Amino acid sequence: MSGGTGPGRPEWVGQLVRFAAVGAVSALVDLGVYTLGLHLGLPTYAARAISFAAGTTTAYVLNRRWAFGVSGGRRRAASFALLYGTTFVVILATNALALATLPGSSWRVTLAWALSQGLGTAVNFVVLRLVVFRA
């Protein structure tokens, strides 16, 4: 794995940049599936659960191979699943809290998604780097 995004930069900077790119792709998958689920008439929480699973699958594959550049294995997959299972609870609770407290508007559902996604993303980077995908 290269030592970052340029000479003299720590490895974590490069990982963070790649993680952000993976996160953007995964978030688009997540939001797209969430929006589709809502459009198809799924309850909000069911749509969020399905979209989370789609975004998580995308994130695992891309983060493991590209962002952190590590090989697979059952231990890493199990650690990833445990982390994302925990994050799932956090994002559902954050999403529910945001929906309950944000004023009604056309952006309410999307903002609740963004807030829950932002918190989950921050937790995920730290734990992925320090625990799950540690080389």
C-alpha positions as CSV (number, residue, x, y, z in Angstrom):
1,M,0.0,0.0,0.0
2,S,1.3,3.4,-0.8
3,G,2.2,5.8,1.9
4,G,-0.6,8.3,1.3
5,T,-1.6,10.7,-1.4
6,G,1.8,12.2,-1.9
7,P,5.4,12.4,-0.6
8,G,5.6,12.9,3.1
9,R,1.9,12.3,3.7
10,P,1.0,9.6,6.2
11,E,-0.7,6.5,5.0
12,W,-4.0,7.3,6.7
13,V,-4.4,10.4,4.5
14,G,-4.5,8.3,1.4
15,Q,-6.8,5.8,3.1
16,L,-9.1,8.6,4.1
17,V,-9.3,10.0,0.6
18,R,-10.0,6.5,-0.9
19,F,-12.5,5.8,2.0
20,A,-14.3,9.1,1.1
21,A,-14.5,8.1,-2.6
22,V,-15.8,4.7,-1.6
23,G,-18.2,6.3,0.8
24,A,-19.6,8.6,-1.9
25,V,-20.2,5.6,-4.2
26,S,-21.7,3.6,-1.4
27,A,-23.9,6.5,-0.2
28,L,-25.2,7.0,-3.7
29,V,-26.1,3.3,-3.8
30,D,-27.7,3.6,-0.3
31,L,-29.7,6.7,-1.2
32,G,-30.8,5.4,-4.5
33,V,-32.1,2.1,-3.0
34,Y,-33.7,4.1,-0.1
35,T,-35.5,6.4,-2.5
36,L,-36.6,3.5,-4.7
37,G,-37.9,1.7,-1.7
38,L,-39.9,4.7,-0.6
39,H,-41.2,5.2,-4.1
40,L,-42.3,1.6,-4.2
41,G,-44.3,2.1,-1.0
42,L,-42.0,0.4,1.6
43,P,-42.2,1.7,5.1
44,T,-39.4,4.2,5.9
45,Y,-37.6,1.9,8.2
46,A,-37.8,-1.1,5.8
47,A,-36.5,1.1,3.0
48,R,-33.7,2.3,5.2
49,A,-32.7,-1.2,6.3
50,I,-32.6,-2.5,2.7
51,S,-30.7,0.6,1.5
52,F,-28.2,0.2,4.3
53,A,-27.5,-3.4,3.3
54,A,-26.9,-2.4,-0.3
55,G,-24.6,0.4,0.6
56,T,-22.8,-1.8,3.1
57,T,-22.1,-4.5,0.6
58,T,-20.7,-1.9,-1.8
59,A,-18.6,-0.4,0.9
60,Y,-17.1,-3.8,2.1
61,V,-16.0,-4.8,-1.4
62,L,-14.5,-1.4,-2.3
63,N,-13.0,-0.6,1.1
64,R,-11.3,-3.9,1.5
65,R,-9.7,-4.0,-2.0
66,W,-9.1,-0.4,-2.8
67,A,-9.3,2.0,0.2
68,F,-7.4,-0.2,2.7
69,G,-5.8,-2.6,0.2
70,V,-6.0,-5.8,2.3
71,S,-7.0,-9.3,1.5
72,G,-10.2,-10.8,2.7
73,G,-10.8,-13.6,5.2
74,R,-13.5,-14.7,7.5
75,R,-12.1,-12.7,10.5
76,R,-12.2,-9.4,8.5
77,A,-15.6,-10.2,7.0
78,A,-17.0,-11.0,10.5
79,S,-15.4,-7.9,12.0
80,F,-16.9,-5.8,9.2
81,A,-20.3,-7.4,9.7
82,L,-20.2,-6.7,13.4
83,L,-19.1,-3.1,12.9
84,Y,-21.8,-2.5,10.3
85,G,-24.4,-4.3,12.4
86,T,-23.6,-1.9,15.2
87,T,-23.6,1.0,12.8
88,F,-27.0,-0.1,11.5
89,V,-28.5,0.4,14.9
90,V,-26.8,3.8,15.3
91,I,-28.1,5.0,11.9
92,L,-31.6,3.7,12.4
93,A,-31.7,5.5,15.8
94,T,-30.3,8.7,14.4
95,N,-32.7,8.5,11.4
96,A,-35.6,8.0,13.8
97,L,-34.5,10.9,16.0
98,A,-34.0,13.2,13.1
99,L,-37.4,12.3,11.6
100,A,-39.1,12.9,15.0
101,T,-37.4,16.3,15.6
102,L,-36.9,17.9,12.2
103,P,-39.7,20.3,11.0
104,G,-41.8,19.1,8.2
105,S,-40.4,19.9,4.8
106,S,-39.7,18.4,1.4
107,W,-36.1,17.8,2.6
108,R,-36.9,16.2,5.9
109,V,-36.5,12.5,4.9
110,T,-33.3,13.2,2.9
111,L,-31.8,15.3,5.7
112,A,-32.6,12.6,8.3
113,W,-30.8,10.1,5.9
114,A,-27.8,12.5,5.6
115,L,-27.4,13.0,9.3
116,S,-27.6,9.3,10.1
117,Q,-25.2,8.5,7.2
118,G,-22.7,11.1,8.4
119,L,-22.5,9.8,11.9
120,G,-22.2,6.2,10.7
121,T,-19.5,7.2,8.3
122,A,-17.3,8.8,10.9
123,V,-17.6,5.8,13.2
124,N,-16.9,3.4,10.4
125,F,-13.7,5.0,9.2
126,V,-12.1,5.0,12.7
127,V,-13.0,1.4,13.4
128,L,-12.2,0.1,9.9
129,R,-8.8,1.8,10.0
130,L,-7.9,0.8,13.6
131,V,-9.4,-2.6,13.8
132,V,-11.0,-4.3,10.8
133,F,-8.6,-3.5,8.0
134,R,-5.5,-3.0,10.0
135,A,-2.6,-4.4,8.0
